[in-house]
Amino acid sequence: MMTNLLEFENVHYAYPNCQESLCGVTFSIKKGAKVALVGPNGAGKTTLLLMCNGVLEPSKGRVLLGGEPLRYDSHSLREIRKKVGLVFQNSDTQLFAPTVYQDVAFGPLNLGMTQDEIQSAVTRSLAAVGLTGYEKRPPHQLSGGEKKRAAIAGILAMEPEVLVFDEPTSSLDPAGAADLMELLDELNAKGATIIISTHDVELAYLWADQIILINKGTVLHAGTPEEVFTDPALVTSSNLRMPAVLEVYTELVSRQMVEKTQSPKSVLQLVSSLEQNFSKPRANRALGTITVCNVDVTGADEIRAWIDGQQGIRCGAMGTRAKNLAERESIALDFMYGVIDKGILRALVGECSVLLTPASMVPHVFRRVETYCRESGNKIAVVPMNTKTKSPVSGSMAKRGTTE
């Protein structure tokens, strides 16, 4: 069971000569959670994030980390910032050293690590964000997405428990934004608590497991995405809009085209709702199989040979290491974002997929498909890649997983 890691108790704050930016904010965040602070521009999101690691001190109320109130002397703040890492919206404000290596090494150096420890931390952090080989590059020569990853690497080098991101996808194109959110999922799978601020309701609804809805310095509601975004009054009061997939679902329910059940969070769940109302009986429909390949333990040559030996298989990659491997090995990818859901959608029409993924995300793939199957009644086979025996997806369609 998750315990509260970060708590805000009646927090107030006003910038000099300004009205209060935060007005009695109270909420808590559990260890291991994925949290989105959602609200329009000027709602107070950035001010809240700056409270998380002591950049700002409340004028009233208190912030607690691990059950202990934050203290604002220099020694205490140094300890806090080992545990809570903050990535700013504009990466240029965070990258200042002549090279990527020196930038990422700055935090560990200030923590008093040895040179060997610093080198190990930098190497590990750059690998985690997919920037191995960028050590000597000047930060100003990086793309927007690469700068964001370099800033994250600088925080990861200090091994914080909590990662805080101010508008992480701002200035990124859709592909870069999807890549970044996938990286945050991978970091969360490794145990990090992730907090982001955003006014992107689509991103927040699909990604987060807790929403803190804020407007004019006040928390309007803290709860699950479903609780927040299925309440029209809440959404309207925050000057936001309902996520598109939820808006379509609401219209379908109002026209009695689908039954009102659990609100869909994705295209996959919306399609499932429609299928239950309009599809032919599924009892005899053959389903495809999803094969999971752990790229951290399976050699590139083995993966390449395995994929080449399949016929008509779809291929997806999630995580930087998996996508880099696909690029190096010239493996054509059918899907790079929303990979698990797309694999399930392909399986529902009888097509087989292989998903390339880092070790930390393998359990997530199995849990996600298992949850879908339990909720939908479909039975999609998910198997680890075995390069030494014949793949279960290479048999006839009749041998693939089917529904009962």
ABEGO torsion letter per residue (X at the ends): XBBBABBBBGBBBBBBGBBBABBGBBBBBBBGBBBBBBEBBGAGAAAAAAAAAGABBBABEBBBBGGBBBBABAAAAAAAAAABBBBBABAAAABABABAAAAAAAAAAAAGBBAAAAAAAAAAAAAAAGABGAAABBAAABBAAAAAAAAAAAAAAAGBABBBBBGAABGBBAAAAAAAAAAAAAAAAAGBBBBBBBABAAAAAAABABBBBBBGGBBABBBBAAAAAABAAAAAAAGBBBBAAAAAAAAAAAAGABBBBBBBABAAAAAAAAAAAABBBAAABBBBBBBBBBAAABBAAAAAAAAAABBGBBBBBBEAAAAAAAAAAGBBBABABGAAAAAAAAAAAGBBBBBBBBAAAAAAAAAAAAAAAAAAGBBBBBBBBBAABBBAAABBAAABBBBX
